[in-house]
Amino acid sequence: MKLCRRPWGLLTRRGRDCVAAGRTTMEGIEKQITEALGEGGHAQLVRLLRRLLKAGQESHRSLVEAPIRGHDGLNLWDAE
């Protein structure tokens, strides 16, 4: 069994194939998002997702300035 050293560890050929398949899947998803939202909408979504990830690391409450409300008008941050 031949292993390939990568920053994420040692991968067999099957592991490298899985990584390649994942990348192909992500590229397809990115393409569909761009087709649906356009370049500007896609860029805006990427910024929002980065903001979500950053906020998740800091505090889920620092994500938005105003509360997020559900369909029933309840503040979703405070819903338990």
C-alpha positions as CSV (number, residue, x, y, z in Angstrom):
1,M,0.0,0.0,0.0
2,K,1.5,3.3,-1.1
3,L,0.9,6.3,1.2
4,C,0.9,9.9,0.3
5,R,2.1,12.5,2.9
6,R,-0.2,15.5,3.1
7,P,-0.6,18.2,5.7
8,W,-3.8,16.4,6.9
9,G,-1.9,13.1,7.4
10,L,-1.1,10.0,5.4
11,L,-3.6,9.0,2.7
12,T,-3.8,5.8,0.7
13,R,-4.8,6.0,-2.9
14,R,-8.4,5.4,-1.9
15,G,-8.2,8.3,0.6
16,R,-6.8,10.6,-2.2
17,D,-9.7,9.5,-4.4
18,C,-12.1,10.4,-1.7
19,V,-10.6,13.8,-1.3
20,A,-10.7,14.3,-5.1
21,A,-14.4,13.2,-5.1
22,G,-15.2,15.7,-2.3
23,R,-13.5,18.5,-4.2
24,T,-15.4,17.7,-7.3
25,T,-18.7,17.7,-5.3
26,M,-17.8,21.1,-3.8
27,E,-17.0,22.5,-7.2
28,G,-20.4,21.3,-8.4
29,I,-22.2,22.9,-5.5
30,E,-20.3,26.2,-6.0
31,K,-21.3,26.2,-9.7
32,Q,-25.0,25.6,-8.8
33,I,-24.9,28.4,-6.2
34,T,-23.3,30.8,-8.8
35,E,-25.9,29.8,-11.4
36,A,-28.8,30.4,-8.9
37,L,-27.5,33.6,-7.2
38,G,-25.1,35.1,-9.7
39,E,-21.5,36.0,-9.0
40,G,-22.5,38.9,-6.6
41,G,-25.0,36.7,-4.7
42,H,-22.5,33.9,-4.4
43,A,-19.8,36.3,-3.1
44,Q,-22.3,37.7,-0.6
45,L,-23.1,34.2,0.6
46,V,-19.5,33.4,1.0
47,R,-19.0,36.5,3.1
48,L,-22.0,35.6,5.2
49,L,-20.8,32.0,5.7
50,R,-17.3,33.3,6.8
51,R,-19.0,35.7,9.2
52,L,-21.0,32.8,10.6
53,L,-17.9,30.6,11.1
54,K,-16.0,33.5,12.7
55,A,-18.9,34.3,15.0
56,G,-19.3,30.7,15.9
57,Q,-15.7,30.7,17.1
58,E,-16.2,33.9,19.2
59,S,-19.8,33.7,20.3
60,H,-23.0,32.8,18.6
61,R,-24.6,35.9,19.9
62,S,-22.1,38.3,18.2
63,L,-23.3,37.1,14.8
64,V,-26.0,39.6,14.2
65,E,-26.9,43.0,15.5
66,A,-30.6,42.4,15.6
67,P,-32.3,39.2,16.9
68,I,-33.3,36.6,14.3
69,R,-37.0,36.0,14.5
70,G,-38.8,32.8,13.6
71,H,-42.1,32.5,11.7
72,D,-44.0,33.0,15.0
73,G,-42.1,36.2,15.8
74,L,-40.0,34.6,18.6
75,N,-36.4,35.5,19.0
76,L,-34.6,32.4,17.8
77,W,-31.4,33.1,19.8
78,D,-33.3,32.9,23.1
79,A,-35.4,29.9,22.1
80,E,-34.4,26.8,24.1
